[in-house]
Structure formats: C-alpha cells, structure tokens
Amino acid sequence: MAGLSDYAEAAIINSLLRGTNFTAPTVSALRVALFSADPTDAGNLNEIAIGTWYVRQAAGTFTAPAPSGTTQQSSNVSAVTFPSVTGAAVTVTHIGIFDATTAGNMLFSAAMTSSKTLQVGDVLSFAPGTIVTSLD
C-alpha cells in the first residue's frame, strides 16, 4: 500500500519525536475498506456505500516487516474476502486499512493495480500476500 494516512503520520511523529504514547489498534480491529476513488490522506472520501453487501472486512495479521529494495514491507497473511455484490455494480479503485468496522481512522491507503468493476453476484477477494504495505 502506498501511503500512510494523515492520522498515521501524525501518530508516528508524535510517538517518535514528541514522546506521545500511541496505542496501536488490535489486529482484530483492523479492517480493509473499498473506495470508488482516491480516499485522500484524510481517509474520509469515496468509500463504497455501506449497504446490504458491503462492510469493511477483517484484515487479519500481516507479516513481520522485511526489506525489499529500499523499503520495509509487510503483507496480509490470510485472504480477505468481501461478500457478493448485491443491488448494483460498483467500481473499486482504491483500498484502505482502518482501525474500526465503521468510522474509525484510516491507517494506510493505495490505488489498486487496476480498477475492478464488480457486477451483481461478484466476490472480491485478496489472496495472501497481495495487500502489501511499505515504508521507506
């Protein structure tokens, strides 16, 4: 995933440079969200409308950070699968990781490799190792 959110950037600076304690979310609280356009670093724009099929899905655990070129990377250990689409087709362009099922704070976001138009009945799933976070 490409970018830290404004919330995560402030938490890191406050923790590392100002001695402000940061309570990390529990792994069980981490959720993957889908967006129809860039959510921006603020993380409050363009999330797919919560309806009969869409709800943020548990992200599960991530691998320990490991070097990859000039970055440190971590990826999802388990598959993340959304329910089948109902109602109407939707195009997903970005994903994000939040610390809550609804509302909460976005931690990371990134554009998908290519946008995906989901038709009614389609299921979107991310295989292990395909949601990659990196920092450099």
N, C-alpha and C positions, 0 to 999 in steps of 0.2 A: 504494500500500500504506500502510496506516495507521500501523503502529508499528515503531519500532526495537526490537530485542531488548535484553535486559539486557546481553548481550555487546557489542553495537554501541554502546550508550550509554556503557558503561564505557570502551571503546576511544576514543571521541571525547573524553570528559572527560580521560582520561589523556593523550591526544595534545595536545589544545589547551591544557589548563590546567596540566599537570604535566610537559610536555616528554618524555613517554614515547613512544618510537618505536612506531608501529603499522605492521605490514606488511600492507597490503591484500591480499586474495585475488586471484589472477589471474582475469581474465574467464573463462578456460576452466574454472576451478574452480567458478564459480557454478552452482547447481542450484536448480530450482523443486521444492518439495515440496508434497504434498497432505495435508490434515488432515480428520478427521471431526468435529472440534470445535475450539474455540479452543486453539491451542498454548501460550498464555500468553507473556509476555515471556521466560520461561525457554527456550521453544522445544523443550521435551523431552516434550510430551504430545500424544497423539492423532494422530500421523502414521499414514497408511494403512499397513496391514501390508505389508511387503515380501513379495511372492510371485512367482508366475510372470509376472505382467504389470506390477506396479508397481515402478518405480525412479525416483528423482529424475531430472528431465530438465535438460539444459544450458539455462541461461537466455540464453546469448548476450550480446551487447552491449546497452547501454542508451544512450539519447540523452543529450546534454550537458544539465546542469540548465538549466531555463528558468523564468522567473517565470510563475506562474499565480495570480492574486489575491494573497494574502499568503504564498504558499508558493513553494518551488522544487520543480519536478517533473522526473522523468525516466521514460522508459518503454521497454519492450522493443522492439528494432529488428526482430527476427525472430520468427516464430511459434514457440511452444513446444508440442510435441505429445507426449502420452503414448501408450503402446501401447494396443491394445484390451483391455478388461477381460475377464478370464477367471475362472472359479471361481464367483463370486457377485457380486451387485450391491453397490455401495458408494455412500454419500452423502458428497460433498465439501462442506465448509462454509467452509474457510479455505485459504489458500496461504501459503507462506513461501519465502524465499530463503536458501539455505545456502551455505557455503564448501567443501562436500565432497559427494560422492555418497552416502556413508554417514557417520553420526556427524557430526563437524564442529560448526560454530557457526551458529546461525540469525542472520541479519542483520536481516531485515525479516519482518513477517507482516501479514496483513489478512484480514478476512472477505470472501468472495466477495459480489458484488452480490446474488445469490440462491444458495441451496444447489443443488447439482446431484446428482441420483441417477443414477449410471451403471449401466446394465444390462450383462450379459454381452454382449460384442461392441461396446459403445460406445467411442468415442475422444474424449478430452477434449483440446481444443486452444485455446490462447490466441493470438489474432491479434496481429500487430504493433501496438503502442500500447495494448494492453489491460491489461498489468501495469504499473501506474503507482505509482511511489514518490514521496513528497513529504515535505518538511521545512519547518516554519515556525518 
